[in-house]
Each structure stands twice: as structure tokens, then as C-alpha cells.
Amino acid sequence: MSVFDDPGLFGRLWAADYDGPGNPDPMPAVDFLADLADGGPVLELAIGTGRVALPLAERGLAVHGVEASEEMVAHLRAKPGGERIPVAIADMADVPVSGEFRLAYLVFNTLFNLVDADRQADCFRNVARVLSPGGAFVIETFVPDPRSFDADERVQVREVTEDSATIRLHKYDRPAQRFIRQTITFDGAGVHLKPFAMRYAWPHQIDEMAQQAGLRLTERYADWHRRPFQADSPAHISVYRAE
């Protein structure tokens, strides 16, 4: 299966290093989400290794998850409290859970890991199905900047040591709003490939998907600290509510 039709590929390739340096501090997101949870229960799509879910659970919230990668979930289970969080191993767009949730969320650009526009729309529809009346769906994504695409398509040097070298390349499909990224490491054992793909969308396009699913935008911020969203903001935190 290719990077475009295998939802578990990212986790299989990156789970071992996912909790390493470079990921953002999850606590601002945890604080924001805990405020919206209204006592729970809450649902994290693409729960991964539990970087956000576990601190929320420590605050007394019942957290459930969906994750396509068994490797990611194994890392979650190995952490204190990770064995107590129910996780469905599945494509997050299907939202294969039952019950009513006060809060569902997709953080760190993960909506864009669904590399097909129809599957992104499916995700919104299925989240709407499991939200309680007035429940919230929170999305965190970057705002695409076409000015950066040409720079991204140049070879980027990620790491060079005496024993290895790692480079990164992107190729954009602008009409489809998709890119494929390849991280390539050369070392004594050979050549190692870690492909990754995204289907990016602008905030107004995400709003349209939400509206078609019966969700309405109620809040939008530039970051988890609730700074105002501006026309030049590089990212957004958007809160959609079920009717």
C-alpha cells in the first residue's frame, strides 16, 4: 500500500522516535481542551502515543481514542495510565466508536494526514455523529502558505554525522492540495526511506466541511493561548459545535 492509502504507515515508520525532541509542549493544548471538556467524556482522533490524552486523563476525564497504528498504541500502553485508555485501532475518518462525547479533537495538523478531501469530510460527518448536543470538535492545523512551497521543494539537509546523512524532499500537487515528503537517511546499512503525505486545506475550506456535517464554527484562535486569529496567522485552533 502507498503513503496515500495506508493510514497506519506513519505510525509504523515514526512511532519509535515520536516522543523524541522536536514535538511541541502538549500542555497548552491540554489546558485549552480541559476547559472545553465539560466533564467529558472526550475523544482523541489519532491519539498516537498519548502525549495529549494522558495528561487529560490525569485531570479526571474519561478519554477514548482512535489510532490507525498499533505501534503508536503500544507506546501509549507502555506509559503510566496508558493501559486504561480505550483505543480503537482504525482509520480515524471512520470514528468507529459509540456513545456521546462532550469533546472530540484532532491536534498537530493531523486532519491533513487524511490525504483525500472526501475522507476529511467523512471525518467531520462521523465526529458529528458521536458528539452530544452542544459538544465541541477542536481542530489544530497550520494555514497553508503557497509562498513556502517552492522552498520546500528544494533539498533540505536534516542531519550530517560521520556515519550518516539525512535529507528531506517535498513534492507538491498544488491542484489536489497535497504533498508527499520523503526523509532519506544514508548510512553504513544502506538507504532508509520515511515517506509522509498530507492533504492541506485553508480555514474556510475546513469550515465548509464542518458546516456540511452540521457543525458550526464558534471560536477561532491563533494558538492554544487564545491569541486572536489574524489574516497572517500561520496556524489556527478552531472550535466547532454540534447543534
N, C-alpha and C positions, 0 to 999 in steps of 0.2 A: 504494500500500500504506500501511496505517496504522502508527502507532507500536507497535501491538500485534502486528503480524505481519511486520515488516521488520527482521531482525536487523542489517542494515548501516546503518540510519538514524542511529543515534547517532554512528557514526564519520564519516559524511558531514557531519553538522552540526557536530561538535565537534573533528574532527582538527586543524584549523588552529590551535586555541588550547589543545589538550590538554596540552601541555608548559609552559604558562604558569604563573604563580603560583597557589597555592591547593591544589595536589595535595600529599599528604604525602610526606615524605622516604622514598624506597624502600629505603634501606639497612638499617633494622631488619628489614624483610621479607626482604631478600637474605641477611642473616646467618642468620636463622632457617631459611630454605629450604635454604641451602647445607649447614647442619648435617644436614638430613634427606636430602639427595640421595644419599648413599651412593655417590658417584662418577658418578651419572647412568645413563642419560640422563634428562632431565626434560622435562615437557610443560607449557606455559602455555596455558590456555584464555583467550580474549580477550587476546591478547598485546599488542594496541594498538601504541603507539609504542616498545615495548621498554624501558620505564622499569625493570622488574624483570629482564627476560630478559637484557639486555645486560650488566649487572654480574655476573649468574650465569655467563654465557658467559666473561667475563673471568677467572673463577676456574677455568677449565678444564673446565667442564661442557658436555656436548652438550645444547643447548637446542633444542626444537622448539616450534612454536606453531600455534594455530588462531585465526583472526580473520575476522569477517564483513565488515569494512570494508577495501576496497582503499586508501582514503585513509589510514587508520591505518598500514597496512603500508608505504605509500610514505614516511611519515615515519620508520618504523623503518629502511627500506632506506637512507635518506639519512644515517644516523648511522654512525660508525665501527664496523665489525663487523656492522652490521645486514644486510648482503648475505649473510652466511654462515649465518644462522639460517633453516632451512626453515620455511615457514609455509603452512598450508592455508587458503585463502580459503573459509570455510564457516560455517554456524551452529555455534556451539561445542557445542550439545547433541548434535550428531551425532558429535563426536570422530572425524573422518574420517582417522585415522592408523593405522598398523600398528606392530607391534613391542611390546616390553615396556618400560615406563618404571618407574624406581625411585621417581619422584615426579611427581605432577601437582598443579597448584594453580590456584585462582581467587581473586584478591585484590580488595580495594577494593569490596566489595559486588556484584561482577559476577555472581554467581549470580542475584541478583534481577533482572538485566537480561533473564533468561528470564521472560517475563511470564505464563507458563502453568504451572500446577503439574505437569502431565504432562510438559512439556518439561524442567522442573527434574529430575524423576525420570529422564527419558531421559538427561540429562547424567550422573547418578550411575551408571546402568547401563553407559553407554558408557565412562566412565572406568574402571570396574571391569574392563571387557573388556581394556583395554590396560595395566593395572598388572601388574608382576611379582609373584610371591608375596611377601607382606610389604611390598609397595610402599605408599607413602603418598599420600593425597589431602588437600590442605590447603585449607580454606575460610576466608576472612575476610569477615564481614558485620557490620552493625550489628544490635543487638537491637531490634526494633520497640517503640516506646513509645506506646501509644494516647493518652496524655495530651498528646502533642505534635501530634496530628492536627488538632485544631481550630485551633491556632495556625498550622499550616502552610497551612491553607485561607484564611487572610487574605492580602491583597495585601502582598507584600514588595518594598520598594524596594531594588534591587541597585546601581544607579549612576545618577547625575544629573550631566550636564555642560551647558555652554552649547549644545551641539549635539545632545545625545541624552539619552534616559532609558530605563532598563531596569528592568522589574518582573518578578516571578516569582509564579506562582499554582499551587496544587495542588488536585486534587480526588481524594478517597479513595473507593474502593469497598470498604468495610470487609468485607462478606461474602466477596468474592473475594480479599481481601488484596492489593489492587492500588491504585496511584495513577498518575495522569497529571500531569505537571508541564509547565507552559508558561513559557518565558522569552521575554519580549516586549521588543523594542527599538524605540523610536520615534526616527527621525532624519529628516534632510532628504530621504533617499531613499525613505522610506516606513516601513512596519511590517514587522519581521523576527521570525519565529517559530522557536523551537527547542524542539520537544516532546520529552518523555522520559517513559518509563514504567518501573515496577518492580512485581514481584510479591514482596512481602516474606514472610518466614517466621520463626517463632521457632526457637530452637536445637533444641527437642525434635522439631519437625517436620522439620528438616534431618536429625536423627539417624535418624528413621524412613525417610526416603528412602535414606539411606546403608545402613541395615540391610536394606532390601528389595533393594538392589543387591549385597548380600554383603559390605559393608564395615562395620567396627566402629570405634566411637569409642575412641581410645586416649589422647588428650590434648586438653585444652581450656584456653585461657588468655584473659585479658582483653586482651592486646596482644602484639605481637611480642617484647617483652622478657620474656615468660613470667610476667607477674604473674598471681596467682591469679584465676580467673573467679569472680565473686560474683553473687548474685541481682540486684544493681542495676548490674552492668557494662553499659555502653552498647554494647559490641561484643564479639566473640569470635573467636579463632583456634582452629579445630578441626582435629584430625588424625585421619583415618580410615585404616584399614589393610586391605589385601586379605588374605583368609585364605590 
